[in-house]
Amino acid sequence: MDCVFCEIVKGNILSEKIYEDEYVLAFKDLKPQAPVHFLVIPKKHIKNALEIKEEDKDILYNVFLSIQKIAKELDLKDGFRVVNNCGEDGGQTVLHLHFHVLGKRKLNWPPG
């Protein structure tokens, strides 16, 4: 399996980590689209939202708890966006479930 996010989890590829626990890793996006832009990924390889299984519910719960913790730490009290791209037509470029969190600027809809 050639997964860049799995390699980041293993420590084989460096990232600017901002949070880590037993289920989740969060790190800054390499090409930020907002003053705050980070990714939150489960450490377990899950290809995308269509591949989530019942046994993954604790992982997903912890993904969103970590987003909440990080948002509070980064003072995103005015709001932020959580984005998950699923599949090629959905814009997913890395086939490992991940969530973009963007904040500290007014975000428009639709994003493009």
C-alpha positions in Angstrom: 0.0 0.0 0.0 1.4 3.4 -1.0 -0.3 5.8 1.2 1.3 9.1 2.0 -0.8 9.6 5.1 0.1 6.2 6.5 3.7 7.1 6.0 3.1 10.3 8.0 1.5 8.3 10.8 4.5 6.0 10.8 6.9 9.0 11.0 8.5 8.1 7.6 7.4 11.5 6.2 7.6 14.6 8.2 4.7 16.8 8.9 4.0 19.8 11.1 1.9 17.9 13.7 -0.5 19.9 15.9 -2.3 17.0 17.6 -1.9 13.3 18.2 -3.6 10.7 20.2 -4.0 6.9 19.9 -6.6 7.2 17.1 -5.9 10.5 15.4 -3.2 12.6 13.9 -3.6 16.3 12.9 -1.1 18.3 11.0 -0.9 21.6 9.0 -1.8 21.5 5.3 1.1 22.0 2.9 -0.9 24.3 0.7 -3.2 26.2 3.2 -6.4 27.8 1.8 -7.0 29.8 5.0 -4.9 31.3 7.8 -5.7 28.1 9.7 -5.8 25.0 7.6 -5.0 21.6 9.0 -5.8 18.0 8.3 -7.2 15.5 10.7 -6.7 11.8 9.8 -7.5 8.5 11.5 -4.3 6.6 12.2 -6.1 3.5 10.8 -6.1 3.4 7.1 -9.7 3.9 5.9 -9.8 4.7 2.2 -12.8 7.2 2.3 -16.2 7.8 3.8 -17.7 4.9 1.8 -15.3 2.5 3.5 -16.2 3.4 7.2 -17.4 0.3 9.1 -19.3 -0.1 12.3 -16.1 -1.0 14.1 -14.7 2.4 13.2 -17.2 4.5 15.1 -14.8 5.1 18.0 -12.2 6.4 15.6 -14.6 8.8 13.9 -15.9 10.0 17.3 -12.2 10.8 18.2 -11.6 12.5 14.9 -14.4 15.0 15.7 -13.4 15.3 19.4 -9.9 16.2 18.2 -11.3 18.8 15.8 -13.2 20.4 18.7 -10.1 20.4 20.9 -7.8 21.9 18.3 -10.5 24.5 17.3 -10.6 25.7 20.9 -6.8 25.8 21.2 -6.6 27.8 18.0 -9.4 30.2 19.1 -11.7 29.4 16.1 -14.7 30.7 18.1 -16.0 32.7 15.2 -16.4 29.5 13.1 -14.6 27.1 10.9 -15.2 24.7 8.1 -14.7 20.9 8.1 -14.4 19.3 4.7 -14.2 15.7 3.6 -13.7 14.9 -0.1 -14.9 11.4 -1.1 -13.8 9.8 -4.3 -12.4 11.2 -7.5 -15.5 13.2 -8.4 -15.6 14.6 -4.9 -12.0 15.9 -5.2 -10.2 13.3 -3.0 -6.6 13.2 -4.0 -5.2 11.1 -1.1 -7.0 7.8 -0.7 -7.0 7.9 3.1 -10.0 9.3 5.0 -9.1 12.9 6.0 -10.8 16.1 7.1 -9.7 19.6 6.2 -10.3 22.2 8.9 -10.2 25.8 7.7 -10.6 28.9 9.8 -9.6 32.5 10.7 -11.2 34.0 7.6 -14.7 34.4 6.2 -15.5 31.3 4.0 -17.8 31.5 1.1 -20.2 29.0 -0.3 -20.1 27.2 -2.7 -16.3 26.8 -2.3 -15.7 26.2 -6.0 
